[in-house]
Amino acid sequence: MRRIISAAACACCIMVAPAWGQALKLAIGYVPNADFVPVFIAQEKGYFAKAGLETTLTPIPIPSNVPAAITSHSIDVGPATAVNLLATAENGLNLVGISGYNRNIAGKEPANLMVRTGMPYKSPADLVGKRVGMAGIFSTFDVFFRMWLRNNNVPFDQLKLIDVTYPPMSDMLKSGQLDGAVAVDPFRTQIVKSGTGFDAADFMGGVAKDCVGLIWLADKDWAVSHPRERAAFLTALKQGIDDVLQNRKAAEEVEARYLKFSAPVTDDFNMSLTPDDLKFYEGLMLDIGFLHQKLDVSALLVQ
């Protein structure tokens, strides 16, 4: 009888053991731009796999769509902005930040105000009555742009903001459909090289010299119940970031393979995320009317 019980126990162990060695599944969303080369490297070099993860990568062209993708369980983690996180919190969504990703540093901001060639521009006041393209109303760039205008005593309602995606901005500037556009690379570089516009203002640097940029979001219940996946993801992502910083040329080659174009790869990665980072954005959003009440920002972090 003892031999039978022992044999049965061994059989159970044999059946259960593989489950402990199985990779943890993780669906990762990313925005198809140069900021996410570390994610591509972590996937390509097997850093996610070595951390015990079985990953799938899903492109999400606009960061503001990431909360919906997480809420619908299309992805487990994805990049968005503090503006996205705070707005969803006010609307009752159960999302949290699990890590920072990069910083907006003065002189290295991800977006600039581009003005069409031939339009006189000396100060923000020259934008009064003009048409400015913005990829995403109520986006982080929109928040900074409105605050920058306010700081320069330009009423926002005295210019026309047009919601437009990045690819057509250059042509719209050239044709005169837009007088200005808030553009990111590679589109702002293309605007300058094509001669359709010029870099008129670092409006983000006029509002803050250093603030959190993109952050990694997850559903709060998932984040609390999946600490192993979170830790493994961040460990592998850090390895991908280290690779970018150590070999920029190789990083650009990875970028070209995944995105089919090459733009400058940033070096402003920073995975720290604190309540003060969120409080800064809360203040901006309250000032311009994008938030209607203060939030418990500490409750929006699971780290």
C-alpha positions in Angstrom: 0.0 0.0 0.0 2.8 2.4 0.9 4.4 1.6 -2.5 1.1 2.4 -4.3 0.6 5.7 -2.4 4.2 6.7 -3.1 3.9 5.8 -6.8 0.7 7.8 -7.0 2.3 10.8 -5.4 5.2 10.7 -7.8 2.8 10.5 -10.7 1.0 13.6 -9.4 4.4 15.4 -9.1 5.2 14.5 -12.7 1.9 15.9 -13.9 2.1 19.1 -11.9 5.8 19.9 -12.3 5.6 21.2 -15.9 3.1 23.8 -14.8 5.6 25.4 -12.5 8.1 25.7 -15.4 5.7 27.3 -17.9 6.3 30.8 -19.0 4.0 33.5 -17.7 1.9 35.0 -20.5 2.1 38.8 -21.0 0.5 40.9 -23.7 2.4 44.2 -24.2 1.1 47.2 -26.0 3.5 49.7 -27.6 3.4 52.8 -29.7 5.2 52.4 -33.1 7.9 55.0 -32.6 11.5 55.2 -31.6 10.7 55.3 -27.9 9.9 51.6 -27.9 13.2 50.3 -29.3 14.0 48.8 -25.9 10.8 46.7 -26.1 11.8 45.4 -29.5 15.3 44.6 -28.3 13.9 42.8 -25.2 11.7 40.7 -27.5 14.4 40.1 -30.2 17.2 39.2 -27.8 15.0 37.0 -25.6 15.2 39.1 -22.5 11.5 38.7 -21.9 11.8 34.9 -22.4 14.8 34.7 -20.0 12.7 36.5 -17.4 10.1 33.7 -17.7 7.6 35.5 -19.9 5.8 34.4 -23.1 5.1 37.8 -24.7 3.0 39.2 -27.5 3.6 42.7 -28.8 0.6 44.8 -30.0 1.1 48.1 -31.8 -1.3 50.9 -30.6 -0.7 54.0 -32.7 -2.1 56.6 -30.3 -1.2 56.4 -26.5 -4.6 57.7 -25.5 -6.1 54.4 -26.9 -4.0 52.3 -24.4 -6.4 52.6 -21.5 -9.2 51.2 -23.6 -7.0 48.3 -24.8 -6.1 47.5 -21.2 -9.7 47.7 -20.0 -10.9 45.4 -22.8 -8.1 43.0 -21.9 -6.5 43.2 -25.3 -3.2 43.9 -23.5 -2.0 43.5 -20.0 0.5 46.5 -19.9 0.8 49.5 -22.2 2.4 52.9 -22.4 0.4 56.1 -21.9 0.8 59.5 -20.2 0.0 60.8 -16.8 -2.7 62.9 -18.5 -4.3 59.6 -19.7 -4.0 58.0 -16.3 -5.5 61.0 -14.4 -8.3 61.4 -16.9 -9.3 57.8 -16.7 -9.2 57.9 -12.9 -11.6 60.8 -12.8 -13.9 58.8 -15.1 -13.8 55.8 -12.7 -11.5 53.4 -14.6 -9.4 51.0 -12.5 -6.0 51.7 -14.0 -2.6 52.3 -12.3 0.9 53.2 -13.2 3.4 50.3 -12.6 6.5 52.2 -13.8 7.8 55.3 -15.4 9.5 54.9 -18.8 11.0 58.2 -19.9 11.2 61.9 -19.0 10.4 65.1 -20.8 13.7 67.0 -20.5 14.1 70.7 -21.6 15.8 70.8 -25.0 15.0 67.1 -25.6 11.2 67.2 -25.6 9.3 64.8 -27.9 7.3 67.6 -29.6 7.8 71.1 -30.9 5.6 73.8 -32.5 6.3 73.9 -36.2 5.1 76.9 -38.2 4.6 76.9 -41.9 7.3 78.6 -44.1 6.3 82.1 -45.0 4.3 82.8 -41.9 5.8 85.5 -39.6 6.4 84.2 -36.1 8.2 85.9 -33.3 6.1 85.1 -30.2 3.1 83.0 -29.2 0.9 86.1 -29.8 1.5 85.6 -33.5 -0.7 82.4 -33.3 -3.9 84.5 -32.6 -6.4 83.7 -35.4 -4.2 80.9 -36.7 -4.9 77.2 -37.3 -2.7 74.8 -35.4 -2.7 71.0 -35.9 -2.7 68.8 -32.8 -2.6 65.0 -32.9 -5.1 64.3 -30.1 -7.2 66.9 -28.3 -6.9 66.5 -24.5 -3.5 64.9 -25.0 -0.4 65.7 -23.0 0.8 67.9 -25.8 -2.5 69.7 -25.8 -2.2 70.3 -22.0 1.3 71.7 -22.3 0.4 73.8 -25.4 -2.6 75.4 -23.6 -0.5 76.0 -20.5 2.3 77.6 -22.6 -0.2 79.9 -24.3 -1.7 80.8 -20.9 1.7 81.6 -19.5 2.3 83.9 -22.4 -1.1 85.7 -22.0 -2.5 84.2 -25.2 -6.2 83.2 -24.8 -6.6 79.7 -26.1 -10.0 80.4 -27.7 -8.3 83.0 -30.0 -6.7 80.4 -32.2 -8.2 77.3 -33.9 -7.0 73.9 -32.8 -7.5 71.2 -35.4 -7.3 67.5 -34.5 -5.1 65.9 -37.2 -2.7 62.9 -37.3 1.0 63.3 -37.8 1.5 62.0 -41.4 -0.5 64.7 -43.2 0.9 67.7 -41.2 3.7 68.5 -43.6 1.3 68.6 -46.6 -1.3 70.6 -44.7 1.4 73.2 -43.7 2.6 73.4 -47.4 -1.0 73.9 -48.7 -1.8 76.5 -46.0 -4.5 74.3 -44.4 -2.5 74.7 -41.2 -0.5 77.6 -40.0 1.3 75.6 -37.3 1.5 72.0 -36.0 2.6 70.2 -32.9 4.8 67.5 -34.4 7.0 64.7 -33.2 9.8 62.9 -35.0 10.2 61.7 -37.7 7.5 64.2 -38.9 9.0 67.3 -37.4 12.4 66.5 -39.1 10.5 65.9 -42.3 8.8 69.2 -42.1 12.1 71.0 -41.7 13.9 69.0 -44.4 11.1 69.5 -46.9 11.1 73.2 -46.3 7.4 73.3 -45.5 7.9 74.6 -42.0 10.4 75.5 -39.3 10.8 74.8 -35.6 9.2 77.8 -33.9 9.0 77.0 -30.2 9.9 74.5 -27.6 6.5 75.0 -25.9 7.0 72.0 -23.5 10.2 73.4 -22.1 8.4 76.6 -21.5 6.1 74.8 -19.0 8.5 72.3 -17.3 12.2 71.6 -17.5 11.8 68.0 -16.2 8.7 65.9 -15.8 7.6 62.3 -16.4 6.8 61.4 -19.9 5.3 58.0 -20.8 4.5 55.6 -18.1 3.5 51.9 -18.1 -0.2 51.3 -17.2 -2.1 48.2 -16.1 -5.4 47.3 -14.6 -5.1 47.6 -10.9 -6.6 44.2 -10.1 -4.2 42.6 -12.6 -1.2 44.5 -11.2 -1.9 43.5 -7.6 -2.5 39.8 -8.5 0.4 39.5 -11.0 3.6 40.7 -9.2 5.8 38.1 -10.9 4.8 39.2 -14.4 5.3 42.9 -13.5 8.7 42.3 -12.0 9.8 40.1 -15.0 8.6 42.7 -17.5 10.4 45.6 -15.8 13.6 43.5 -15.5 13.7 42.6 -19.2 12.7 46.1 -20.2 15.6 47.6 -18.2 17.9 45.2 -20.1 16.5 46.5 -23.4 17.1 50.1 -22.3 20.7 49.3 -21.3 21.3 47.9 -24.7 20.0 51.1 -26.4 22.2 53.3 -24.2 25.3 51.1 -24.9 25.0 50.7 -28.6 22.9 53.4 -30.4 23.8 52.2 -33.9 22.5 48.7 -33.2 19.4 50.1 -31.6 18.7 52.1 -34.8 19.0 48.9 -36.8 16.4 47.2 -34.6 14.2 50.3 -35.0 14.4 50.0 -38.8 13.5 46.4 -38.8 10.4 46.9 -36.6 9.2 50.3 -37.8 10.5 50.4 -41.4 12.0 53.9 -40.7 14.8 55.3 -38.7 14.4 58.3 -36.4 16.7 59.5 -33.5 16.6 57.1 -30.6 16.1 58.8 -27.3 18.3 58.4 -24.3 16.0 60.0 -21.7 14.7 56.7 -20.3 13.9 56.7 -16.7 11.7 54.1 -15.0 11.1 56.0 -11.8 7.5 57.1 -11.0 6.4 58.9 -7.9 3.2 60.6 -6.6 4.8 63.9 -7.1 5.1 63.1 -10.9 1.4 62.7 -11.0 0.7 65.7 -8.8 2.5 68.0 -11.3 0.1 66.9 -14.1 -2.9 67.1 -11.8 -2.0 70.8 -11.2 -1.8 71.5 -14.9 -5.0 69.8 -15.7 -6.9 71.5 -13.0 -5.6 74.9 -14.1 -6.8 74.5 -17.7 -10.0 72.7 -16.8 -9.1 69.2 -17.9 -9.8 67.9 -14.4 -12.7 68.9 -12.2 -11.5 67.6 -8.9 -8.3 66.6 -7.0 -7.4 62.9 -7.0 -5.7 60.6 -4.6 -2.7 60.1 -6.9 -0.9 57.7 -4.5 -3.8 55.2 -5.1 -2.9 55.3 -8.8 0.4 53.5 -8.4 1.2 49.9 -7.9 4.9 49.3 -7.8 
